[in-house]
Amino acid sequence: MLTFKIEKSDSDSQARAGTIRTSRGDIQTPIFMPVGTLGSVKAVHQYELEEQVKAQIILGNTYHLFLRPGLDVISQAGGLHKFINWKKPMLTDSGGYQVYSLGDMRKITEEGVSFRSHIDGSKHFFTPERAIDIQRVIGADIIMAFDECPPYPCTYDYAKNSMELTHRWLDRCFTHFRGQEPLYGHQQSLFPIVQGSTFRDLRRISAETIASFDAPGNAIGGLSVGEPAESMYETTELVCAILPKEKPRYLMGVGTPANLLEAIALGIDMFDCVLPTRNARHGLLYTAEGIINIKNAKWKGDFSPIDPTVPSLASNYYSKAYLRHLVHSGEMLGAQIASLHNLSFFLWLVGEARNRILAGDFAEWKKRMVQSVQNRL
């Protein structure tokens, strides 16, 4: 089963450097996990994820993979790892957030969620048990409990009812999970998810409930859905104070480089977000000096590397001028280089945070970096 060892804690914050051990390899924390929604981190080869980005774990999406390519194909391949040729750890979400995002195309009941596919309108039904079954077939090392992600803003009553439903579903997830065995010879670990919107008393209740399951790790959901950044940080701080310190904490769907640094200081160990690749495809680059819109004319004659701070081929081999030309011309290589760079930067950032925690100067470094990464260049 998954284990977690804290190697050093920061003396001036709640940040910590640790190692998550899985049957497919170790994960050094804090860690950022590239999102491979459909079994593909967009515009990036798997070998590039390993060799350039230095990704230690990636994500798959239960809802999307269930629809395409479908469970039959994944099962015949021997699981998603073999299907996409990825040998390192993988995490799958439960599909709860994607179902939430369908809006009028879904209906939530006590039993589960009925929804129509965004692809062809076909009808489907997810229950907590079904979400576990699907993730068993996918074969990820870390799988997530089925939950409801309330919208922001929402009323207190809605958030409370949603949280309580998530907790009842969690009981069903664990009961079903414990009655099964993994399919492909590798252990799977189930993480529950704290909900409760931005209401402090609900988040406290949810965090205490989630902690009581004594899972190998715990997740915080329902943030980065439109709430102010300060609310996200306040909620994260509250929840981290309740979730057990000896288990990894995963902040779902977050976020910008500044978000990552602030959340690491609050005690978060794991992150995922589509921002690095999504924004890369639109020419937005994250660097140690700040944010670049590579489409701007100011980069047309800049032949310096994209970001010499980041030790990756994409960041050092190509110039800003060349990348601007590719993006401006609509060349696919532009999206590839930009995606590789942004992912490399995010992995460099969390890796450097780890190094600073181990060295004992994280708080000072983090204060400087939060300002730097938010600059508009």
C-alpha positions in Angstrom: 0.0 0.0 0.0 0.9 3.6 -0.4 3.1 5.0 2.4 4.3 8.6 3.1 7.5 9.7 4.9 8.1 13.3 5.9 11.8 14.0 5.5 11.9 17.6 6.8 9.4 20.2 7.9 9.9 23.9 7.5 10.4 25.8 10.7 8.7 29.0 9.5 5.7 27.5 7.8 3.7 24.3 7.5 5.6 23.2 4.4 7.2 19.8 4.3 9.3 17.6 2.0 8.4 14.0 1.9 8.3 10.8 -0.2 5.2 8.9 -1.3 6.0 5.3 -2.0 3.9 3.3 -4.4 4.4 -0.1 -6.1 5.2 1.7 -9.3 7.8 4.0 -7.8 8.5 6.8 -5.4 7.1 10.4 -5.6 9.1 13.2 -4.0 6.9 15.9 -2.5 5.8 18.6 -2.9 4.8 17.4 -6.4 2.8 18.8 -9.3 1.0 16.2 -11.4 0.5 16.9 -15.2 -3.1 16.3 -16.3 -3.6 13.6 -19.0 -7.3 13.7 -19.2 -7.8 11.1 -22.0 -4.6 9.2 -21.4 -2.5 12.0 -23.0 -0.9 15.1 -21.5 -1.9 17.4 -24.4 0.9 18.0 -27.0 3.5 16.0 -24.9 4.9 12.5 -25.5 5.2 10.2 -22.6 9.0 9.9 -23.0 9.2 13.7 -22.9 7.2 13.7 -19.6 9.8 11.4 -18.2 13.0 12.8 -19.7 12.3 16.5 -20.0 9.5 17.4 -17.7 10.7 14.9 -15.0 7.1 14.1 -14.1 6.9 11.5 -11.3 3.1 10.9 -11.5 0.4 11.9 -14.0 -3.4 12.1 -13.9 -6.2 10.3 -15.9 -9.8 11.3 -15.9 -12.4 8.7 -15.0 -15.4 10.4 -16.7 -13.5 11.1 -20.0 -11.8 7.7 -20.2 -15.1 5.9 -19.4 -16.6 7.6 -22.5 -13.4 7.3 -24.7 -11.8 4.9 -25.4 -14.1 3.0 -23.0 -13.5 0.3 -20.4 -13.4 -2.6 -22.9 -10.4 -1.1 -24.7 -8.6 -0.2 -21.4 -9.3 -3.6 -19.9 -8.1 -5.5 -23.1 -4.9 -3.4 -23.0 -4.2 -4.5 -19.4 -5.0 -1.1 -17.8 -4.3 2.5 -18.7 -0.6 2.2 -17.8 0.0 -0.4 -20.5 -2.4 1.3 -23.0 -0.4 4.6 -22.9 3.0 3.0 -22.1 3.5 4.9 -18.8 5.4 3.0 -16.1 5.3 5.5 -13.3 2.5 6.2 -10.8 -0.8 7.5 -11.9 -3.8 9.1 -10.2 -7.4 9.1 -11.5 -10.1 11.5 -10.3 -13.6 9.9 -9.7 -15.4 11.9 -12.4 -17.3 13.9 -9.8 -16.0 17.3 -10.9 -16.6 16.6 -14.6 -20.2 15.5 -13.8 -20.6 18.7 -11.8 -19.4 20.7 -14.8 -22.1 19.3 -17.0 -24.8 21.5 -15.5 -28.2 20.8 -16.9 -27.0 17.6 -18.5 -26.9 15.8 -15.2 -29.2 15.0 -12.2 -28.0 14.2 -8.7 -29.9 11.8 -6.5 -29.0 9.8 -3.3 -28.1 6.8 -5.4 -25.8 8.6 -7.8 -25.7 10.9 -10.8 -27.4 10.4 -14.1 -25.9 12.4 -17.0 -25.7 12.7 -20.7 -22.4 12.4 -22.5 -21.0 15.7 -23.8 -19.9 13.8 -26.9 -23.1 12.2 -28.2 -25.8 12.8 -25.6 -25.9 9.1 -24.6 -27.3 8.5 -21.1 -25.1 7.1 -18.2 -25.3 6.6 -14.5 -22.5 6.9 -12.0 -22.8 5.7 -8.4 -20.0 5.6 -5.8 -19.6 1.9 -6.5 -19.5 2.4 -10.3 -16.8 5.1 -9.9 -14.7 2.6 -7.9 -15.3 -0.1 -10.5 -14.3 2.1 -13.4 -11.1 3.2 -11.6 -10.3 -0.4 -10.9 -10.4 -1.1 -14.6 -8.3 2.0 -15.4 -5.8 0.7 -12.8 -4.4 4.0 -11.4 -2.2 3.7 -8.3 -4.2 6.4 -6.5 -8.0 6.6 -7.0 -10.5 9.2 -5.7 -13.8 8.8 -3.9 -16.9 9.9 -5.8 -18.1 13.2 -4.5 -20.2 16.2 -5.4 -18.4 19.4 -6.0 -20.7 22.3 -5.1 -20.7 25.4 -7.3 -19.3 28.7 -6.1 -21.1 30.7 -4.8 -23.8 28.5 -3.3 -26.0 28.8 -0.2 -25.1 27.3 3.1 -27.9 24.8 2.9 -26.8 23.6 -0.5 -23.2 23.2 0.6 -24.2 21.4 3.8 -26.5 19.0 1.9 -23.9 18.4 -0.7 -21.2 17.7 1.9 -23.4 15.2 3.7 -24.2 13.4 0.5 -20.4 13.3 -0.3 -19.9 11.7 3.1 -22.6 9.1 2.6 -21.1 8.3 -0.8 -17.7 8.0 0.8 -19.0 5.3 3.1 -20.2 3.4 0.0 -16.9 4.0 -1.8 -14.8 2.5 1.0 -17.2 -0.4 1.5 -17.1 -1.3 -2.2 -13.3 -0.7 -2.4 -12.5 -3.0 0.5 -14.5 -5.8 -1.0 -12.4 -5.9 -4.2 -8.9 -6.6 -5.3 -6.9 -4.6 -7.9 -6.9 -6.1 -11.4 -3.3 -5.8 -12.7 -1.1 -6.8 -9.8 -0.4 -3.3 -8.4 -2.0 -2.0 -5.2 -4.4 0.9 -5.4 -5.0 3.5 -2.7 -8.3 5.3 -2.2 -8.3 9.0 -1.2 -11.4 10.7 0.3 -12.2 14.3 -0.5 -13.0 17.2 1.8 -15.9 19.4 0.7 -18.0 22.2 2.2 -17.5 25.1 -0.1 -16.0 28.1 1.8 -18.0 27.7 4.9 -15.6 27.2 7.8 -17.8 25.1 10.0 -18.7 22.8 7.1 -15.0 22.4 6.1 -14.1 21.6 9.7 -16.8 18.9 9.9 -15.8 17.5 6.5 -12.1 17.4 7.3 -12.8 15.6 10.6 -15.0 13.1 8.8 -12.5 12.4 6.1 -9.7 12.1 8.7 -11.7 9.4 10.5 -11.4 7.0 7.5 -7.7 6.7 8.1 -7.0 6.6 4.4 -3.5 6.5 3.0 -3.9 10.1 1.8 -6.5 12.8 1.7 -7.7 15.3 -0.8 -9.2 18.8 -0.6 -11.8 19.5 -3.3 -14.3 22.2 -4.2 -11.6 25.0 -4.4 -10.3 26.9 -7.4 -13.9 27.0 -8.7 -14.2 30.8 -8.7 -13.7 31.8 -5.1 -11.2 34.5 -4.2 -7.7 33.3 -3.7 -7.7 34.4 -0.1 -10.8 32.2 0.6 -8.9 29.3 -1.0 -5.9 29.8 1.3 -8.0 30.3 4.4 -9.9 27.1 3.7 -6.7 25.2 2.9 -5.1 26.3 6.1 -8.2 25.3 8.2 -8.4 21.9 6.6 -4.6 21.2 6.8 -4.8 21.8 10.5 -7.3 19.0 10.9 -6.1 16.4 8.3 -3.4 14.0 9.8 0.1 15.3 9.3 1.5 11.9 8.6 -0.7 11.5 5.4 -0.1 13.3 2.1 -2.5 16.1 1.4 -3.7 16.7 -2.2 -5.2 20.1 -3.2 -7.3 19.3 -6.3 -7.3 21.5 -9.4 -4.8 24.1 -8.2 -3.3 26.2 -9.7 -1.0 29.1 -10.7 2.6 29.1 -9.6 1.8 31.5 -6.8 -1.1 29.3 -5.7 1.3 26.3 -5.5 3.8 28.2 -3.4 1.2 29.6 -1.0 -0.4 26.2 -0.6 2.9 24.4 0.0 3.5 26.8 2.8 0.1 25.8 4.3 1.0 22.1 4.3 -0.1 20.8 0.8 1.9 18.0 -0.8 0.2 17.3 -4.1 -1.3 19.4 -6.9 -2.7 19.1 -10.4 -4.0 21.6 -12.8 -4.6 22.0 -16.6 -3.2 25.6 -16.6 0.4 24.8 -17.8 -0.8 23.0 -21.0 -4.0 24.9 -21.6 -2.4 28.3 -21.4 0.7 27.1 -23.3 -1.6 26.4 -26.3 -2.6 30.1 -26.2 1.0 31.4 -25.9 1.1 32.1 -22.2 4.4 31.0 -20.6 5.3 30.7 -16.9 8.9 31.6 -16.0 11.0 32.2 -12.9 10.9 35.9 -13.8 7.2 36.1 -14.4 4.5 35.5 -17.1 5.1 36.0 -20.8 2.5 36.4 -23.5 4.7 35.1 -26.3 2.3 36.5 -28.9 3.3 40.0 -28.0 5.5 41.8 -30.6 8.2 42.6 -28.0 9.4 39.0 -28.2 9.8 39.1 -32.0 13.5 39.8 -31.9 14.4 38.3 -28.6 16.7 35.4 -29.2 17.4 34.5 -25.6 16.2 31.2 -24.2 12.6 30.9 -22.9 13.8 30.4 -19.4 17.4 29.4 -18.6 16.5 28.8 -15.0 14.6 25.7 -15.9 16.8 22.7 -16.8 14.9 21.4 -19.7 15.5 21.2 -23.5 12.3 23.2 -24.3 13.2 26.0 -21.9 16.9 26.3 -23.0 17.2 25.1 -26.6 14.6 27.4 -28.2 14.5 31.2 -28.3 11.5 33.4 -27.4 11.7 34.8 -31.0 11.4 31.3 -32.5 8.6 30.2 -30.2 6.7 33.5 -31.0 7.1 32.8 -34.7 5.7 29.2 -34.3 2.7 30.3 -32.1 2.0 33.3 -34.3 2.0 31.1 -37.3 -0.2 28.5 -35.8 2.4 25.8 -36.1 1.8 22.7 -33.9 5.4 22.7 -32.7 4.7 26.0 -30.9 2.1 24.4 -28.7 4.4 21.4 -28.1 7.4 23.6 -27.0 5.3 25.9 -24.9 3.6 22.9 -23.2 6.9 21.2 -22.5 8.3 24.4 -21.1 5.3 25.2 -18.8 5.2 21.7 -17.4 9.0 21.7 -16.9 8.7 25.0 -15.1 5.9 23.7 -12.7 7.9 20.6 -11.9 11.1 22.7 -11.4 9.1 25.1 -9.1 7.9 22.3 -6.8 11.3 20.6 -6.9 13.0 23.8 -5.9 10.4 24.3 -3.1 11.4 20.8 -1.9 15.1 21.7 -2.1 14.5 24.9 -0.1 12.5 23.0 2.6 15.4 20.6 2.9 17.9 23.4 3.0 15.9 25.3 5.7 15.3 28.6 3.7 12.0 27.9 2.1 10.0 30.8 3.7 12.4 33.4 2.5 12.7 31.9 -1.0 9.0 31.5 -1.2 8.3 35.1 -0.4 10.6 36.3 -3.2 9.2 33.7 -5.7 5.6 34.5 -5.1 6.3 38.1 -6.2 8.5 37.1 -9.1 6.2 34.5 -10.7 3.3 37.0 -10.8 5.2 39.6 -12.8 3.8 40.4 -16.2 6.8 40.6 -18.5 
